[in-house]
């Protein structure tokens, strides 16, 4: 065990953060903002997207720092004018995405607004879309400009790493596409994104991929006018994490329209998951209409049989209601030896013995942000470390941490952490959970590294360190 001598910790004040949810850009309510509204109330909810409508006749604020990436205490509306999305005269609607703090922010003069320079700050935001009439897509910072022939094989082996690409409109679909949801890394990323329903060839768009190991087989399907091909064993893969050309309401006076994700499957209240049996680890997003009729076909609690009504199970899990419907994401799991029935949220699920297939919910909800703990999750505490798994490189472990946690000073690294760091405190540093509410994270074991970089994020200061024998990264859902 290492000594803490020589490791100096400077802790920033812990900001209030909310429950961790997966990054989604859909089912977004529009908040009525003023020209003084700031984003610091969402600090730490990295990846969360929030849509604001600002009234016409606004007064520009002097509180604006940064360009494209803005400090989260900037006036959002004034930053939107600076970005060319709205005007003070007409107001308009914009969507922001919460980002971690940065080491520096660059001021510029744009569209009649002077933004200021600043040094290190604890939270940031970028614009995802917005405008007074048309939906304008803003390319996130650190985005790679891709072409319609760009492949992911140059990132092979960087398992768990994520890369964001922007593809231009007017693209030509490629025949180089193998797989469904999980694609070979020599596929055209842009064409795969069309196949997945995230972008289209006419408009292009921005997507994020996560690098995965090679698989034993890839299944071809026809989706969104694109035919992907099947293939056998291959050396590298990727999946999409998020993306698309987000749609937002064009006027503050129009009704708020809920936008389902582009690749969401339209389900009914009798839809089951047994058609996906055997596709373990694959995730599917379903949208269910309001006015649903609850089904008696629900077996299990948290882990459900795959012939259960997905929508009724989602009500049982507290994610949606029969009155309003909503959108949920499930992950396919193997069959289990038994399923436990319970009474939750007005739904009675039944117990059952051995069954051939299962599913769990990953995230969802039209109002709340209820987190479902996956099956096979390891209960952790706020001092749990990953060094017990050292050497099991590439293995993933899902750990749930209780609320009311105490942050530890034992955090070394940024994104790549030493394996004797407090996993929970590192997860707060990464913007995934909060001490107040706890939460569930998945880590992937990595080899030791020659050096680790310290930084301050989300109220946690991680420390720098030299060579160490083992590491881990977080794998976001």
Steps between C-alpha positions, in 0.01 A plus 500: 500500500643837408566771747308825460816699586587736220153490355354842570126533468319829452125452514266749341159568649265221405223627275152356515439245228199289423448131419711361223316405182623390173563750233190558302386783276138407481179519703624853579271751667545868415584720799399865495819699546582865557791694356681450831455120515823306557587130474686458830193341657572194284872485580626144519221355283748449218333400173155615615317713243263781597277702267417863582264751340597867536253787455529769234622844601792367702786699652850372430708418808866565564523159668640289218831315496625274222434418136298191400593359842361743761535516878183381667453833680467680167164637387369219278288734289787744440729209413236382252510843333881480497468158332262639237201292605254764621466880517395728788223640279334165427621271778480130419563146617836327549624170639817485708709202606672503838878451489771472767707798602792599278846640565440807281230684308566724200312827450401626155277760337208350307160625389529819702595321822843511664574188704785508750803281561524299820728245660402179677129466588290222651229454236422568136235465233477487122210555267357196328226669298283805492371801315195716444380325187733227379674229698872568478737228608800603704797266476629416850853590600766234435294360212684320220401612151425179314417405144251241381783249464644550849550173690573419865778246449767760574373493861504120530605381841398821678207317654260723692634821348244732339539722194259756359484551122322759287402395148408752227165507323470365148675176589522186288404179673767231502465126450763449769265420787492184709289442809201643684546720810842338536695576179839386371756776538573505125141601428419852383409678825271750326314229309464299821355812666236522225428128547459566875261788434725769650571715193408511131710537186329823399572697818789314657542543874704421810533162673709349778642150479651274764775258405428136579702177462456274202203265501439145383229607256307801367139496387391685187161672478313753291423825682421855391571422135842349571591132470773387737674168437561203729853390581684243708783560749671838472771684694325822605157655546319818594159605628321833500454680829289794384454743217267629240355824379305602807164665437379778729183710498538804274294743704442569865129536428456158343424185695789299637550192285669195646764371261574130514853386415553435132563131552215442747264212421131589515355248743154405617394405851526133404854523353738235640877455484509130408566584134846617612577192708865400484620850400650540847638843576317666211287802587172609346301817556120489486239776502157412637186709439294660775168348600647151533334196651708321760565133430507212747799361309777624732736256670791612714633810672779709342591185304193406293421199280524595134137402436382767743326813373788749480271800553326348803837402644614861450201619704587239764856640503370856542634628168180587313125511564211345310339843469797677339704217348865576445836375375717230657817314413543131575805277496464135403622251759525120510231289661504468877427220744221696670313831495353674804153657486418822686232769515628837381335815365163332464636203306522146639785306344501124542767261619629232264757224483763438228441683172692536174546877471494822702533875476580792731435872467799726451353849531187688408198695610286791388531690828717326756855375477459169676807283474458124469784294640600233248510136592843363599593833656765501773404699813779745574585759765671836467842348571470214247803476267564311178838350585332171588441459126853595394619308195150416379543747214191555292265352761206718603338524842184686597498641851224684686579755772259616772387858544644712779857417401817668627746608232848353528830673430618176338443596135788504253456569131244641258284267289770236554528444877743298711338181624555593866284810458158515666273390216202696635698823542646455153144458369405834656811653341385356166152649543320166520360495854472727804581439869146603591323243282765240424445297185620218278806504273683253281879488493737329260833374627806634320874442521722724706614827344827699512319808634163635615379858469316673782216748449208667677155394382155504658634609836764226519873558459684197371876482537777440251725199537782320323522136398247262659419130452128510422229730371129523425267710286127557520284351227193719466165343416 
